[in-house]
């Protein structure tokens, strides 16, 4: 996603975090961090690791509503969470920095160059998140599994400027991301391959249609 501290020296980063009263948190794989999404005053930055926000549907399926990794920012105001149906799980050992949003806004000396860089980086990351969310909405508006897959492939093709797409997910997570049944998605992938739309080799998808 990006680095909220890009362009800031380690010395100034330590100053910034100290002034903000930031907490550095470490979580082991498979730990729930849903509490970090519930405090309206806190914004969280993933230094390293992965957090999946999962919606548990009434029919027992899971839908990945957010797949957060290195550089991602999240909070209760950025990410919509239904506390009764949603969980957030760390999928690998993860380091997260938590900061109070009020302390960011009311920074004691906002004339400092490193603070301005920090705010610029935060804005860039937030802009990227909005773009990614819009991409997903674009996918989910498609009515069939086939068209959701094709829309996803097209977005990835444009983003990478290549007909070769390397999936960032395994197939279970891809099905959850596009909000479809995994078995049904696997059948549709096979159909697309048999019909000459794509070629599949592991996580590599080659687009054959124009």
KELUM-289929 format. One record per atom (N, C-alpha, C): residue in one letter; atom name; x, y, z. Coordinates in Angstrom, 3 decimals, decimal comma. Example, Ala and Ser with C-alpha at 12.3 -4.5 7.8 and 13.67 -1.06 7.14 Angstrom:
2
NODE   type   atom          u          v          w
NODE      A      N     13,190     -5,690      7,800
NODE      A     CA     12,300     -4,500      7,800
NODE      A      C     13,200     -3,300      7,800
NODE      S      N     12,850     -2,250      7,080
NODE      S     CA     13,670     -1,060      7,140
NODE      S      C     12,900      0,030      7,870
This chain:
210
NODE   type   atom          u          v          w
NODE      X      N      0,827     -1,196      0,000
NODE      X     CA      0,000      0,000      0,000
NODE      X      C      0,864      1,250      0,000
NODE      X      N      1,879      1,280      0,868
NODE      X     CA      2,738      2,451      0,982
NODE      X      C      3,399      2,449      2,341
NODE      X      N      4,160      3,495      2,614
NODE      X     CA      4,836      3,599      3,901
NODE      X      C      4,549      4,979      4,473
NODE      X      N      3,847      4,998      5,560
NODE      X     CA      3,449      6,261      6,172
NODE      X      C      4,658      7,057      6,673
NODE      X      N      5,805      6,381      6,834
NODE      X     CA      7,018      7,049      7,308
NODE      X      C      8,058      7,232      6,199
NODE      X      N      7,657      7,023      4,952
NODE      X     CA      8,593      7,188      3,843
NODE      X      C      9,122      8,628      3,789
NODE      X      N     10,453      8,743      3,638
NODE      X     CA     11,069     10,065      3,573
NODE      X      C     11,342     10,681      4,934
NODE      X      N     11,084      9,916      6,003
NODE      X     CA     11,330     10,396      7,365
NODE      X      C     12,459      9,579      7,972
NODE      X      N     13,472     10,234      8,487
NODE      X     CA     14,609      9,517      9,076
NODE      X      C     14,160      8,771     10,322
NODE      X      N     14,930      7,770     10,692
NODE      X     CA     14,596      6,995     11,894
NODE      X      C     14,556      7,895     13,135
NODE      X      N     15,483      8,874     13,171
NODE      X     CA     15,520      9,796     14,313
NODE      X      C     14,233     10,604     14,397
NODE      X      N     13,807     11,146     13,254
NODE      X     CA     12,576     11,944     13,247
NODE      X      C     11,329     11,078     13,419
NODE      X      N     11,411      9,848     12,946
NODE      X     CA     10,295      8,913     13,151
NODE      X      C     10,092      8,664     14,642
NODE      X      N     11,193      8,465     15,360
NODE      X     CA     11,088      8,245     16,808
NODE      X      C     10,509      9,477     17,508
NODE      X      N     10,940     10,670     17,066
NODE      X     CA     10,401     11,910     17,635
NODE      X      C      8,901     12,007     17,388
NODE      X      N      8,528     11,714     16,156
NODE      X     CA      7,120     11,797     15,765
NODE      X      C      6,263     10,847     16,588
NODE      X      N      6,696      9,604     16,691
NODE      X     CA      5,929      8,601     17,422
NODE      X      C      5,853      8,931     18,914
NODE      X      N      6,925      9,458     19,447
NODE      X     CA      6,932      9,830     20,865
NODE      X      C      5,956     10,967     21,119
NODE      X      N      5,988     11,989     20,237
NODE      X     CA      5,092     13,129     20,393
NODE      X      C      3,633     12,710     20,239
NODE      X      N      3,383     11,755     19,334
NODE      X     CA      2,027     11,276     19,103
NODE      X      C      1,568     10,290     20,183
NODE      X      N      2,516      9,850     21,012
NODE      X     CA      2,161      8,853     22,026
NODE      X      C      1,744      7,537     21,409
NODE      X      N      2,374      7,179     20,283
NODE      X     CA      1,995      5,972     19,539
NODE      X      C      2,401      4,706     20,286
NODE      X      N      1,613      3,668     20,100
NODE      X     CA      1,900      2,355     20,677
NODE      X      C      2,281      1,393     19,562
NODE      X      N      3,345      0,626     19,773
NODE      X     CA      3,736     -0,412     18,829
NODE      X      C      3,257     -1,752     19,370
NODE      X      N      2,392     -2,417     18,599
NODE      X     CA      1,741     -3,648     19,047
NODE      X      C      2,206     -4,822     18,198
NODE      X      N      2,396     -5,974     18,832
NODE      X     CA      2,810     -7,179     18,121
NODE      X      C      1,770     -8,281     18,352
NODE      X      N      1,360     -8,916     17,255
NODE      X     CA      0,343     -9,965     17,330
NODE      X      C      0,845    -11,232     16,643
NODE      X      N      0,521    -12,350     17,255
NODE      X     CA      0,855    -13,655     16,680
NODE      X      C     -0,206    -14,077     15,664
NODE      X      N      0,191    -14,944     14,766
NODE      X     CA     -0,717    -15,471     13,747
NODE      X      C     -1,996    -16,022     14,383
NODE      X      N     -3,126    -15,774     13,714
NODE      X     CA     -4,461    -16,259     14,098
NODE      X      C     -5,057    -15,522     15,298
NODE      X      N     -4,467    -14,381     15,666
NODE      X     CA     -5,020    -13,558     16,741
NODE      X      C     -6,091    -12,626     16,188
NODE      X      N     -7,173    -12,470     16,928
NODE      X     CA     -8,202    -11,503     16,535
NODE      X      C     -7,782    -10,101     16,991
NODE      X      N     -7,894     -9,139     16,074
NODE      X     CA     -7,566     -7,749     16,412
NODE      X      C     -8,778     -6,849     16,157
NODE      X      N     -9,957     -7,425     16,273
NODE      X     CA    -11,174     -6,677     15,981
NODE      X      C    -11,306     -5,448     16,883
NODE      X      N    -10,736     -5,501     18,068
NODE      X     CA    -10,835     -4,366     19,000
NODE      X      C    -10,201     -3,103     18,421
NODE      X      N     -9,201     -3,272     17,542
NODE      X     CA     -8,523     -2,116     16,965
NODE      X      C     -9,420     -1,348     15,995
NODE      X      N    -10,501     -1,979     15,573
NODE      X     CA    -11,437     -1,342     14,642
NODE      X      C    -12,581     -0,632     15,371
NODE      X      N    -12,607     -0,730     16,690
NODE      X     CA    -13,775     -0,252     17,444
NODE      X      C    -13,598      1,106     18,092
NODE      X      N    -12,357      1,566     18,221
NODE      X     CA    -12,099      2,840     18,886
NODE      X      C    -12,101      3,962     17,857
NODE      X      N    -13,065      4,855     17,950
NODE      X     CA    -13,206      5,941     16,982
NODE      X      C    -12,041      6,920     17,005
NODE      X      N    -11,255      6,899     18,065
NODE      X     CA    -10,177      7,879     18,207
NODE      X      C     -8,819      7,375     17,722
NODE      X      N     -8,745      6,090     17,349
NODE      X     CA     -7,467      5,471     17,031
NODE      X      C     -7,345      5,177     15,541
NODE      X      N     -6,157      5,433     14,987
NODE      X     CA     -5,828      5,032     13,628
NODE      X      C     -4,627      4,091     13,706
NODE      X      N     -4,666      3,025     12,925
NODE      X     CA     -3,651      1,971     13,008
NODE      X      C     -2,904      1,837     11,694
NODE      X      N     -1,607      1,582     11,802
NODE      X     CA     -0,742      1,423     10,640
NODE      X      C     -0,028      0,075     10,727
NODE      X      N     -0,154     -0,743      9,667
NODE      X     CA      0,512     -2,053      9,657
NODE      X      C      1,951     -1,878      9,182
NODE      X      N      2,890     -2,085     10,087
NODE      X     CA      4,309     -2,004      9,734
NODE      X      C      4,699     -3,219      8,912
NODE      X      N      4,292     -4,384      9,401
NODE      X     CA      4,605     -5,641      8,714
NODE      X      C      3,594     -6,691      9,133
NODE      X      N      3,053     -7,405      8,147
NODE      X     CA      2,116     -8,477      8,467
NODE      X      C      0,864     -8,412      7,621
NODE      X      N     -0,194     -9,038      8,110
NODE      X     CA     -1,439     -9,104      7,353
NODE      X      C     -2,623     -9,246      8,307
NODE      X      N     -3,686     -8,511      7,988
NODE      X     CA     -4,943     -8,606      8,733
NODE      X      C     -6,072     -8,776      7,731
NODE      X      N     -6,863     -9,820      7,912
NODE      X     CA     -8,035    -10,011      7,068
NODE      X      C     -9,293     -9,709      7,877
NODE      X      N    -10,124     -8,835      7,321
NODE      X     CA    -11,413     -8,531      7,924
NODE      X      C    -12,442     -9,414      7,236
NODE      X      N    -13,122    -10,254      8,001
NODE      X     CA    -13,997    -11,284      7,445
NODE      X      C    -15,422    -11,097      7,930
NODE      X      N    -16,340    -11,083      6,971
NODE      X     CA    -17,765    -11,018      7,278
NODE      X      C    -18,336    -12,435      7,229
NODE      X      N    -18,942    -12,873      8,323
NODE      X     CA    -19,557    -14,191      8,393
NODE      X      C    -21,032    -14,075      8,023
NODE      X      N    -21,405    -14,659      6,896
NODE      X     CA    -22,771    -14,539      6,407
NODE      X      C    -23,679    -15,553      7,103
NODE      X      N    -24,990    -15,383      6,966
NODE      X     CA    -25,950    -16,238      7,665
NODE      X      C    -25,934    -17,671      7,135
NODE      X      N    -25,430    -17,872      5,902
NODE      X     CA    -25,375    -19,234      5,357
NODE      X      C    -24,043    -19,922      5,644
NODE      X      N    -23,228    -19,306      6,488
NODE      X     CA    -21,988    -19,936      6,913
NODE      X      C    -20,779    -19,602      6,066
NODE      X      N    -20,959    -18,833      5,005
NODE      X     CA    -19,833    -18,436      4,162
NODE      X      C    -19,105    -17,248      4,765
NODE      X      N    -17,859    -17,081      4,324
NODE      X     CA    -17,080    -15,934      4,760
NODE      X      C    -16,747    -15,053      3,558
NODE      X      N    -16,859    -13,756      3,749
NODE      X     CA    -16,507    -12,796      2,717
NODE      X      C    -15,402    -11,898      3,269
NODE      X      N    -14,291    -11,826      2,555
NODE      X     CA    -13,208    -10,934      2,955
NODE      X      C    -13,586     -9,513      2,552
NODE      X      N    -13,852     -8,665      3,537
NODE      X     CA    -14,208     -7,283      3,224
NODE      X      C    -12,978     -6,391      3,144
NODE      X      N    -11,907     -6,786      3,827
NODE      X     CA    -10,644     -6,047      3,760
NODE      X      C     -9,492     -7,041      3,852
NODE      X      N     -8,467     -6,830      3,024
NODE      X     CA     -7,240     -7,626      3,103
NODE      X      C     -6,098     -6,636      3,280
NODE      X      N     -5,677     -6,460      4,518
NODE      X     CA     -4,744     -5,398      4,881
NODE      X      C     -3,342     -5,957      5,093
NODE      X      N     -2,351     -5,297      4,510
NODE      X     CA     -0,981     -5,780      4,623
NODE      X      C     -0,019     -4,614      4,852
NODE      X      N      1,290     -4,851      4,653
NODE      X     CA      2,322     -3,855      4,937
NODE      X      C      1,945     -2,486      4,371
NODE      X      N      1,952     -1,477      5,222
NODE      X     CA      1,689     -0,118      4,762
NODE      X      C      0,245      0,318      4,848
NODE      X      N     -0,668     -0,622      5,112
NODE      X     CA     -2,084     -0,260      5,167
NODE      X      C     -2,428      0,496      6,442
NODE      X      N     -3,414      1,370      6,316
NODE      X     CA     -3,950      2,120      7,442
NODE      X      C     -5,399      1,693      7,654
NODE      X      N     -5,802      1,528      8,911
NODE      X     CA     -7,195      1,175      9,182
NODE      X      C     -7,658      1,772     10,494
NODE      X      N     -8,976      1,950     10,597
NODE      X     CA     -9,588      2,470     11,829
NODE      X      C    -11,090      2,271     11,736
NODE      X      N    -11,794      2,588     12,784
NODE      X     CA    -13,252      2,433     12,781
NODE      X      C    -13,901      3,403     11,800
NODE      X      N    -13,250      4,543     11,563
NODE      X     CA    -13,825      5,533     10,654
NODE      X      C    -13,490      5,242      9,190
NODE      X      N    -12,447      4,450      8,950
NODE      X     CA    -12,038      4,109      7,581
NODE      X      C    -12,720      2,827      7,123
NODE      X      N    -12,828      1,863      8,012
NODE      X     CA    -13,340      0,541      7,675
NODE      X      C    -14,681      0,306      8,370
NODE      X      N    -15,706     -0,015      7,575
NODE      X     CA    -17,009     -0,310      8,169
NODE      X      C    -16,984     -1,702      8,795
NODE      X      N    -17,379     -1,774     10,045
NODE      X     CA    -17,375     -3,041     10,772
NODE      X      C    -18,737     -3,272     11,420
NODE      X      N    -19,320     -4,438     11,146
NODE      X     CA    -20,505     -4,888     11,861
NODE      X      C    -20,022     -5,805     12,983
NODE      X      N    -20,068     -5,308     14,203
NODE      X     CA    -19,472     -6,033     15,326
NODE      X      C    -20,072     -7,417     15,534
NODE      X      N    -21,318     -7,619     15,144
NODE      X     CA    -21,974     -8,908     15,370
NODE      X      C    -21,613     -9,944     14,311
NODE      X      N    -21,154     -9,508     13,144
NODE      X     CA    -20,929    -10,439     12,039
NODE      X      C    -19,495    -10,440     11,511
NODE      X      N    -18,664     -9,545     12,024
NODE      X     CA    -17,333     -9,353     11,456
NODE      X      C    -16,242     -9,672     12,462
NODE      X      N    -15,135    -10,218     11,939
NODE      X     CA    -13,943    -10,408     12,757
NODE      X      C    -12,738     -9,950     11,951
NODE      X      N    -11,651     -9,651     12,639
NODE      X     CA    -10,398     -9,256     11,988
NODE      X      C     -9,299    -10,150     12,542
NODE      X      N     -8,696    -10,930     11,659
NODE      X     CA     -7,743    -11,953     12,071
NODE      X      C     -6,362    -11,682     11,481
NODE      X      N     -5,346    -11,760     12,329
NODE      X     CA     -3,963    -11,670     11,876
NODE      X      C     -3,587    -13,014     11,247
NODE      X      N     -3,143    -13,009      9,990
NODE      X     CA     -2,832    -14,262      9,295
NODE      X      C     -1,351    -14,613      9,334
NODE      X      N     -0,552    -13,728      9,908
NODE      X     CA      0,869    -13,988     10,130
NODE      X      C      1,313    -13,057     11,247
NODE      X      N      2,466    -13,317     11,834
NODE      X     CA      2,952    -12,430     12,891
NODE      X      C      2,975    -10,994     12,352
NODE      X      N      2,376    -10,076     13,103
NODE      X     CA      2,116     -8,736     12,574
NODE      X      C      2,490     -7,657     13,593
NODE      X      N      3,079     -6,575     13,065
NODE      X     CA      3,418     -5,407     13,881
NODE      X      C      2,540     -4,235     13,448
NODE      X      N      1,879     -3,614     14,417
NODE      X     CA      0,954     -2,515     14,146
NODE      X      C      1,281     -1,335     15,053
NODE      X      N      1,290     -0,146     14,461
NODE      X     CA      1,451      1,086     15,246
NODE      X      C      0,083      1,751     15,358
NODE      X      N     -0,327      2,041     16,607
NODE      X     CA     -1,612      2,696     16,862
NODE      X      C     -1,370      4,123     17,339
NODE      X      N     -2,122      5,056     16,738
NODE      X     CA     -1,970      6,469     17,071
NODE      X      C     -3,339      7,094     17,306
NODE      X      N     -3,376      8,093     18,142
NODE      X     CA     -4,614      8,817     18,388
NODE      X      C     -4,808      9,871     17,293
NODE      X      N     -5,969      9,840     16,642
NODE      X     CA     -6,206     10,775     15,547
NODE      X      C     -6,169     12,228     16,015
NODE      X      N     -6,654     12,482     17,208
NODE      X     CA     -6,642     13,847     17,735
NODE      X      C     -5,212     14,349     17,892
NODE      X      N     -4,304     13,459     18,322
NODE      X     CA     -2,904     13,855     18,487
NODE      X      C     -2,259     14,163     17,144
NODE      X      N     -2,697     13,472     16,091
NODE      X     CA     -2,171     13,763     14,749
NODE      X      C     -2,625     15,146     14,294
NODE      X      N     -3,912     15,427     14,499
NODE      X     CA     -4,471     16,721     14,077
NODE      X      C     -3,890     17,871     14,898
NODE      X      N     -3,724     17,625     16,207
NODE      X     CA     -3,258     18,686     17,111
NODE      X      C     -1,764     18,574     17,410
NODE      X      N     -0,990     18,119     16,422
NODE      X     CA      0,453     17,946     16,621
NODE      X      C      1,070     19,245     17,137
NODE      X      N      1,947     19,130     18,129
NODE      X     CA      2,454     20,304     18,845
NODE      X      C      3,207     21,288     17,945
NODE      X      N      3,949     20,753     16,969
NODE      X     CA      4,719     21,650     16,105
NODE      X      C      4,549     21,199     14,664
NODE      X      N      3,442     21,623     14,041
NODE      X     CA      3,158     21,166     12,683
NODE      X      C      3,982     21,879     11,621
NODE      X      N      4,948     22,687     12,064
NODE      X     CA      5,873     23,293     11,106
NODE      X      C      7,038     22,365     10,799
NODE      X      N      7,173     21,308     11,554
NODE      X     CA      8,260     20,358     11,329
NODE      X      C      8,094     19,691      9,965
NODE      X      N      9,178     19,605      9,206
NODE      X     CA      9,112     19,039      7,851
NODE      X      C      8,691     17,579      7,883
NODE      X      N      9,158     16,836      8,900
NODE      X     CA      8,821     15,413      8,943
NODE      X      C      7,340     15,202      9,237
NODE      X      N      6,708     16,134      9,959
NODE      X     CA      5,268     16,036     10,189
NODE      X      C      4,508     16,246      8,883
NODE      X      N      4,935     17,213      8,100
NODE      X     CA      4,290     17,473      6,812
NODE      X      C      4,440     16,297      5,854
NODE      X      N      5,605     15,655      5,888
NODE      X     CA      5,820     14,455      5,066
NODE      X      C      4,890     13,342      5,525
NODE      X      N      4,765     13,193      6,833
NODE      X     CA      3,887     12,181      7,422
NODE      X      C      2,440     12,383      6,963
NODE      X      N      1,952     13,605      7,010
NODE      X     CA      0,581     13,906      6,599
NODE      X      C      0,408     13,641      5,099
NODE      X      N      1,405     14,003      4,305
NODE      X     CA      1,352     13,751      2,861
NODE      X      C      1,263     12,248      2,587
NODE      X      N      2,101     11,462      3,281
NODE      X     CA      2,090     10,006      3,103
NODE      X      C      0,743      9,415      3,501
NODE      X      N      0,191      9,912      4,588
NODE      X     CA     -1,115      9,435      5,053
NODE      X      C     -2,186      9,720      4,004
NODE      X      N     -2,142     10,901      3,411
NODE      X     CA     -3,107     11,272      2,386
NODE      X      C     -2,986     10,360      1,159
NODE      X      N     -1,746     10,060      0,750
NODE      X     CA     -1,523      9,185     -0,406
NODE      X      C     -2,091      7,795     -0,146
NODE      X      N     -1,833      7,262      1,042
NODE      X     CA     -2,330      5,935      1,394
NODE      X      C     -3,856      5,920      1,411
NODE      X      N     -4,457      6,952      1,968
NODE      X     CA     -5,910      7,017      2,024
NODE      X      C     -6,514      7,096      0,624
NODE      X      N     -5,860      7,837     -0,265
NODE      X     CA     -6,333      7,946     -1,650
NODE      X      C     -6,287      6,584     -2,335
NODE      X      N     -5,228      5,832     -2,094
NODE      X     CA     -5,104      4,495     -2,677
NODE      X      C     -6,185      3,560     -2,143
NODE      X      N     -6,501      3,708     -0,850
NODE      X     CA     -7,537      2,856     -0,260
NODE      X      C     -8,889      3,130     -0,898
NODE      X      N     -9,174      4,394     -1,142
NODE      X     CA    -10,443      4,751     -1,782
NODE      X      C    -10,500      4,148     -3,180
NODE      X      N     -9,377      4,204     -3,900
NODE      X     CA     -9,319      3,643     -5,253
NODE      X      C     -9,551      2,134     -5,230
NODE      X      N     -8,910      1,438     -4,292
NODE      X     CA     -9,073     -0,010     -4,188
NODE      X      C    -10,505     -0,377     -3,803
NODE      X      N    -11,104      0,413     -2,941
NODE      X     CA    -12,484      0,131     -2,543
NODE      X      C    -13,432      0,305     -3,726
NODE      X      N    -13,169      1,322     -4,528
NODE      X     CA    -13,984      1,537     -5,723
NODE      X      C    -13,822      0,391     -6,719
NODE      X      N    -12,621     -0,143     -6,824
NODE      X     CA    -12,384     -1,292     -7,702
NODE      X      C    -13,214     -2,485     -7,249
NODE      X      N    -13,240     -2,708     -5,957
NODE      X     CA    -13,988     -3,865     -5,462
NODE      X      C    -15,482     -3,685     -5,671
NODE      X      N    -15,969     -2,483     -5,450
NODE      X     CA    -17,390     -2,203     -5,700
NODE      X      C    -17,715     -2,476     -7,163
NODE      X      N    -16,790     -2,094     -8,042
NODE      X     CA    -16,962     -2,331     -9,470
NODE      X      C    -17,102     -3,826     -9,765
NODE      X      N    -16,318     -4,637     -9,071
NODE      X     CA    -16,375     -6,099     -9,250
NODE      X      C    -17,696     -6,648     -8,718
NODE      X      N    -18,077     -6,222     -7,529
NODE      X     CA    -19,250     -6,793     -6,868
NODE      X      C    -20,570     -6,389     -7,519
NODE      X      N    -20,543     -5,369     -8,363
NODE      X     CA    -21,767     -4,995     -9,078
NODE      X      C    -22,091     -5,967    -10,214
NODE      X      N    -21,108     -6,784    -10,618
NODE      X     CA    -21,346     -7,771    -11,671
NODE      X      C    -22,195     -8,907    -11,110
NODE      X      N    -23,170     -9,364    -11,899
NODE      X     CA    -24,172    -10,288    -11,378
NODE      X      C    -23,740    -11,745    -11,377
NODE      X      N    -22,808    -12,129    -12,255
NODE      X     CA    -22,423    -13,535    -12,336
NODE      X      C    -20,966    -13,718    -11,915
NODE      X      N    -20,648    -14,951    -11,563
NODE      X     CA    -19,277    -15,276    -11,174
NODE      X      C    -18,326    -15,002    -12,329
NODE      X      N    -18,740    -15,383    -13,537
NODE      X     CA    -17,892    -15,178    -14,715
NODE      X      C    -17,530    -13,704    -14,870
NODE      X      N    -18,531    -12,849    -14,809
NODE      X     CA    -18,267    -11,431    -15,038
NODE      X      C    -17,506    -10,790    -13,885
NODE      X      N    -17,672    -11,322    -12,673
NODE      X     CA    -16,860    -10,823    -11,553
NODE      X      C    -15,396    -11,188    -11,759
NODE      X      N    -15,152    -12,416    -12,190
NODE      X     CA    -13,777    -12,841    -12,465
NODE      X      C    -13,163    -12,024    -13,596
NODE      X      N    -13,901    -11,855    -14,677
NODE      X     CA    -13,380    -11,114    -15,820
NODE      X      C    -13,117     -9,651    -15,465
NODE      X      N    -13,981     -9,086    -14,638
NODE      X     CA    -13,776     -7,702    -14,202
NODE      X      C    -12,524     -7,597    -13,339
NODE      X      N    -12,342     -8,568    -12,457
NODE      X     CA    -11,153     -8,588    -11,608
NODE      X      C     -9,890     -8,718    -12,456
NODE      X      N     -9,917     -9,633    -13,436
NODE      X     CA     -8,755     -9,812    -14,306
NODE      X      C     -8,449     -8,538    -15,081
NODE      X      N     -9,490     -7,851    -15,536
NODE      X     CA     -9,293     -6,631    -16,320
NODE      X      C     -8,679     -5,522    -15,460
NODE      X      N     -9,146     -5,415    -14,222
NODE      X     CA     -8,575     -4,421    -13,307
NODE      X      C     -7,099     -4,713    -13,058
NODE      X      N     -6,775     -5,983    -12,841
NODE      X     CA     -5,390     -6,372    -12,600
NODE      X      C     -4,533     -6,160    -13,848
NODE      X      N     -5,109     -6,425    -15,017
NODE      X     CA     -4,363     -6,233    -16,279
NODE      X      C     -3,979     -4,767    -16,441
NODE      X      N     -4,937     -3,873    -16,210
NODE      X     CA     -4,670     -2,446    -16,347
NODE      X      C     -3,677     -1,974    -15,294
NODE      X      N     -3,826     -2,474    -14,087
NODE      X     CA     -2,957     -2,043    -12,998
NODE      X      C     -1,503     -2,453    -13,245
NODE      X      N     -1,314     -3,669    -13,784
NODE      X     CA      0,038     -4,192    -14,005
NODE      X      C      0,530     -4,016    -15,435
NODE      X      N     -0,374     -3,515    -16,323
NODE      X     CA     -0,034     -3,322    -17,734
NODE      X      C      0,554     -4,601    -18,332
NODE      X      N     -0,106     -5,716    -18,050
NODE      X     CA      0,379     -7,012    -18,529
NODE      X      C     -0,785     -7,983    -18,642
NODE      X      N     -0,693     -8,886    -19,617
NODE      X     CA     -1,693     -9,935    -19,765
NODE      X      C     -1,454    -11,075    -18,779
NODE      X      N     -0,305    -11,054    -18,122
NODE      X     CA      0,014    -12,053    -17,105
NODE      X      C     -0,310    -11,482    -15,726
NODE      X      N     -1,220    -12,140    -15,035
NODE      X     CA     -1,669    -11,700    -13,721
NODE      X      C     -1,206    -12,702    -12,674
NODE      X      N     -0,603    -12,202    -11,613
NODE      X     CA     -0,178    -13,069    -10,514
NODE      X      C     -1,092    -12,774     -9,321
NODE      X      N     -1,925    -13,730     -9,003
NODE      X     CA     -2,938    -13,519     -7,971
NODE      X      C     -2,291    -13,269     -6,608
NODE      X      N     -2,709    -12,231     -5,903
NODE      X     CA     -2,181    -11,975     -4,562
NODE      X      C     -2,849    -12,856     -3,514
NODE      X      N     -3,858    -13,626     -3,944
NODE      X     CA     -4,619    -14,477     -3,030
NODE      X      C     -4,484    -15,941     -3,436
NODE      X      N     -4,773    -16,846     -2,500
NODE      X     CA     -5,058    -18,216     -2,895
NODE      X      C     -6,507    -18,235     -3,384
NODE      X      N     -6,952    -19,361     -3,915
NODE      X     CA     -8,281    -19,398     -4,529
NODE      X      C     -9,410    -19,300     -3,502
NODE      X      N     -9,148    -19,742     -2,291
NODE      X     CA    -10,158    -19,595     -1,238
NODE      X      C    -10,389    -18,115     -0,954
NODE      X      N     -9,290    -17,360     -0,822
NODE      X     CA     -9,403    -15,942     -0,525
NODE      X      C     -9,925    -15,148     -1,721
NODE      X      N     -9,576    -15,587     -2,932
NODE      X     CA    -10,095    -14,904     -4,121
NODE      X      C    -11,618    -15,028     -4,180
NODE      X      N    -12,121    -16,224     -3,890
NODE      X     CA    -13,573    -16,432     -3,880
NODE      X      C    -14,236    -15,550     -2,826
NODE      X      N    -13,587    -15,440     -1,666
NODE      X     CA    -14,131    -14,587     -0,613
NODE      X      C    -14,074    -13,119     -1,028
NODE      X      N    -13,016    -12,737     -1,722
NODE      X     CA    -12,854    -11,340     -2,140
NODE      X      C    -13,927    -10,921     -3,135
NODE      X      N    -14,252    -11,800     -4,080
NODE      X     CA    -15,284    -11,445     -5,064
NODE      X      C    -16,673    -11,914     -4,607
NODE      X      N    -16,722    -12,445     -3,367
NODE      X     CA    -17,986    -12,795     -2,704
NODE      X      C    -18,794    -13,839     -3,460
NODE      X      N    -18,134    -14,977     -3,768
NODE      X     CA    -18,817    -16,088     -4,432
NODE      X      C    -18,403    -17,402     -3,778
NODE      X      N    -19,149    -18,447     -4,074
NODE      X     CA    -18,817    -19,778     -3,574
NODE      X      C    -17,537    -20,276     -4,238
NODE      X      N    -16,621    -20,835     -3,424
NODE      X     CA    -15,326    -21,248     -3,963
NODE      X      C    -15,455    -22,345     -5,010
NODE      X      N    -16,293    -23,343     -4,761
NODE      X     CA    -16,447    -24,443     -5,718
NODE      X      C    -17,019    -23,940     -7,039
NODE      X      N    -18,009    -23,050     -6,934
NODE      X     CA    -18,604    -22,484     -8,140
NODE      X      C    -17,582    -21,645     -8,905
NODE      X      N    -16,739    -20,913     -8,173
NODE      X     CA    -15,708    -20,114     -8,826
NODE      X      C    -14,689    -20,998     -9,530
NODE      X      N    -14,306    -22,105     -8,886
NODE      X     CA    -13,351    -23,030     -9,495
NODE      X      C    -13,897    -23,604    -10,801
NODE      X      N    -15,190    -23,929    -10,814
NODE      X     CA    -15,813    -24,438    -12,038
NODE      X      C    -15,791    -23,376    -13,135
NODE      X      N    -16,063    -22,132    -12,749
NODE      X     CA    -16,084    -21,053    -13,744
NODE      X      C    -14,687    -20,779    -14,283
NODE      X      N    -13,671    -20,883    -13,437
NODE      X     CA    -12,292    -20,725    -13,898
NODE      X      C    -11,943    -21,820    -14,917
NODE      X      N    -12,377    -23,036    -14,633
NODE      X     CA    -12,146    -24,147    -15,566
NODE      X      C    -12,864    -23,901    -16,886
NODE      X      N    -14,090    -23,375    -16,804
NODE      X     CA    -14,843    -23,070    -18,024
NODE      X      C    -14,142    -21,997    -18,851
NODE      X      N    -13,659    -20,952    -18,183
NODE      X     CA    -12,963    -19,876    -18,883
NODE      X      C    -11,682    -20,388    -19,543
NODE      X      N    -11,019    -21,316    -18,866
NODE      X     CA     -9,812    -21,915    -19,445
NODE      X      C    -10,161    -22,776    -20,650
NODE      X      N    -11,169    -23,630    -20,513
NODE      X     CA    -11,571    -24,522    -21,603
NODE      X      C    -12,069    -23,753    -22,821
NODE      X      N    -12,685    -22,601    -22,577
NODE      X     CA    -13,224    -21,790    -23,673
NODE      X      C    -12,191    -20,846    -24,280
NODE      X      N    -10,951    -20,908    -23,768
NODE      X     CA     -9,866    -20,119    -24,352
NODE      X      C     -9,786    -18,673    -23,914
NODE      X      N    -10,471    -18,340    -22,816
NODE      X     CA    -10,404    -16,969    -22,315
NODE      X      C     -9,112    -16,721    -21,534
NODE      X      N     -8,688    -17,742    -20,780
NODE      X     CA     -7,513    -17,587    -19,920
NODE      X      C     -6,698    -18,879    -19,908
NODE      X      N     -5,466    -18,747    -19,438
NODE      X     CA     -4,649    -19,914    -19,129
NODE      X      C     -4,283    -19,823    -17,653
NODE      X      N     -4,253    -20,957    -16,982
NODE      X     CA     -4,005    -20,963    -15,537
NODE      X      C     -2,805    -21,847    -15,231
NODE      X      N     -1,869    -21,294    -14,462
NODE      X     CA     -0,738    -22,070    -13,975
NODE      X      C     -0,446    -21,617    -12,551
NODE      X      N     -0,992    -22,371    -11,593
NODE      X     CA     -0,867    -21,964    -10,196
NODE      X      C     -1,593    -20,656     -9,968
NODE      X      N     -0,870    -19,655     -9,437
NODE      X     CA     -1,459    -18,335     -9,205
NODE      X      C     -1,275    -17,404    -10,403
NODE      X      N     -0,695    -17,925    -11,471
NODE      X     CA     -0,499    -17,102    -12,668
NODE      X      C     -1,665    -17,292    -13,625
NODE      X      N     -2,329    -16,197    -13,949
NODE      X     CA     -3,422    -16,189    -14,905
NODE      X      C     -2,964    -15,408    -16,145
NODE      X      N     -3,023    -16,034    -17,309
NODE      X     CA     -2,685    -15,345    -18,548
NODE      X      C     -3,957    -15,066    -19,323
NODE      X      N     -4,206    -13,807    -19,620
NODE      X     CA     -5,403    -13,414    -20,362
NODE      X      C     -5,180    -13,685    -21,855
NODE      X      N     -6,071    -14,438    -22,458
NODE      X     CA     -5,933    -14,801    -23,870
NODE      X      C     -6,910    -14,045    -24,759
NODE      X      N     -7,944    -13,467    -24,156
NODE      X     CA     -8,916    -12,725    -24,933
NODE      X      C     -8,479    -11,269    -25,077
NODE      X      N     -9,077    -10,578    -26,039
NODE      X     CA     -8,745     -9,167    -26,251
NODE      X      C    -10,023     -8,330    -26,145
